[in-house]
Amino acid sequence: MKLMENNALDMKKDFVPMEQLKTFRDEVTRFMMTYKFALDEMETKIDILKQEFQTLHDYSPIEHTKSRLKSPESIVNKLVRKNHDISLESIKEHIRDIAGLRITCSFISDIYKVSEMLQQQSDLKVLEMKDYIENPKMNGYRSLHLLIEVPVFLSDRTEHVCVELQIRTIAMDFWASLEHKIFYKYNQDVPGELLGELKAAADSASSLDLQMERLQHEVQAIKDAHSSEEREMLKTIHINGQQFRIPGTLLDILGQN
């Protein structure tokens, strides 16, 4: 499926034959739809994981998701900036972030938990991973990036489509969103003092993440201790003011039953 050179040239003329224009539009529409379908598949997978955890563990490592699809204009502009040919094959080969999915988690450990669960799914193929949590960018940006190949089953063939995943905590997402707004406001030319403050804010967000992670572990330890105490209490019975421990042999029989 390729956007032929003649099509690209004819689009610059005042008049484009109707049939040629229709073919051109249909090719681009079908091409973009495969990326939309890939996002739909990934969002379904994430929703299944979220519901499973919420049902079985009364907790989900996934807070929320947000997807986005690049516009054809944005895709072409990126091809031009990178001096690549303007064709559908060129787009598929060189533009890997047409479909993007952001997954927001509560804790840093949840990020790696979600990443591991997705990597274990047999129909997904991880093409690339960039860990900006272990190795933050110079400006303080933190996130885990995965480039995943997703099979999309169409009526006449299977397309393997790239989806870029960004998995981050709420604090990381908050910082990244504000940083993007500030750069947009200053048209990428942010004063040096603001860059320093942004870096300091990123460090503060990272410290908050680490502190919340420690608190989560402490709460879990308390919960586990209570569960252990409750289990021990269930191994005793109280009769007429006296406490008796259930013999281990009876517990073994109970376990066999």
Beta strands, then each sheet from edge to edge (+ up, - down):
strand 1: 62-69
strand 2: 99-105
strand 3: 125-131
strand 4: 144-153
strand 5: 158-169
strand 6: 236-239
strand 7: 242-245
sheet 1: 1+ 2- 5- 4+ 3-
sheet 2: 6+ 7-
end
